[in-house]
Amino acid sequence: MEFCPECGKLMIPKKKGKSKTLYCAKCGYESKLDEKEGYEVQDEVEHKASELTEVIEVASEESLSEAELEARRERFIEGIDFLETE
């Protein structure tokens, strides 16, 4: 991890043609990246339960049994209750 000598912000690895550089997004300062140094960019994102999306495939209700319809209604109500508590 390297910081910009001009403004002190984090330098970001960037490809420029065939060469690699470290770039400051704030002030635009660039420095050549030594090929022997290995830089890897990783982002880890954690989501809250309220940000998750549940996908439900809807089949024709005519082909569902009464028990399947009731289970679908219960899941729908549970989903609504969950969203209201978040």
TIPA-857734 format. One record per residue (C-alpha): residue in one letter; x, y, z. Coordinates in steps of 0.05 Angstrom, whole numbers, plus 32768, in hexadecimal, padded with zeros to 4 digits. Last residue first. Example, Ala and Ser with C-alpha at 12.3 -4.5 7.8 and 13.67 -1.06 7.14 Angstrom:
# residues 2
S81117FEB808F A80F67FA6809C 
This chain:
# residues 86
E7D337FB180C4 T7CF47F9A80E8 E7CC57FAD80AE L7CEF7F87807C F7CEB7F4780A5 D7C9F7F4D80AE I7C977F558062 G7CC37F188055 E7C9D7EEF808A I7C5B7F038069 F7C747EEC8024 R7C907EAB8040 E7C4C7E9D8061 R7C267EAC8021 R7C537E7D7FFA A7C4A7E46802D E7BFE7E4F8028 L7C007E4A7FDC E7C2B7E0B7FE1 A7BFA7DEC8012 E7BBF7DFD7FE5 S7BE17DDB7FAA L7C027E037F74 S7BF27DFB7F29 E7BC07E347F27 E7BF17E627F4A S7C1A7E647F0B A7C627E637F20 V7C877E9D7F3E E7CD17E987F47 I7CE67EBB7F86 V7D287EE07F89 E7D3C7EFA7FCD T7D677F387FCC L7D987F498003 E7D9F7F91801A S7D737F888058 A7DA17F508070 K7DDA7F828072 H7E107F79803E E7E5A7F718047 V7E887F87800F E7ED07F728009 D7EF97F947FD4 Q7F3C7F7B7FBE V7F737F9A7F94 E7FB47F747F8E Y7FF87F937F87 G80377F6A7F7C E80797F8F7F7C K80AB7F737F4A E808D7F9C7F11 D809E7FDD7F36 L8063800C7F2D K8071804E7F0A S8056808A7F2F E801980B37F22 Y7FFC80F27F43 G7FB481017F2E C7FA2812B7F6B K7F6981047F8A A7F6980C27F63 C7FB380B67F71 Y7FCF80847F40 L8002804C7F48 T801A80357F04 K801D7FF67EDB S803B7FF07E96 K801E7FD07E57 G7FEF800A7E48 K7FE1802D7E8A K7FC97FFA7EBC K7FB580167F00 P7FC880087F48 I7FA7803A7F78 M7FCF806A7FA5 L7FAE807A7FE8 K7FAB80C57FF8 G7FE680ED8015 C7FDF812A7FE9 E802181307FC2 P804880F27FDA C800B80C67FCA F8005808A7FF8 E801D80437FEC M800080008000 
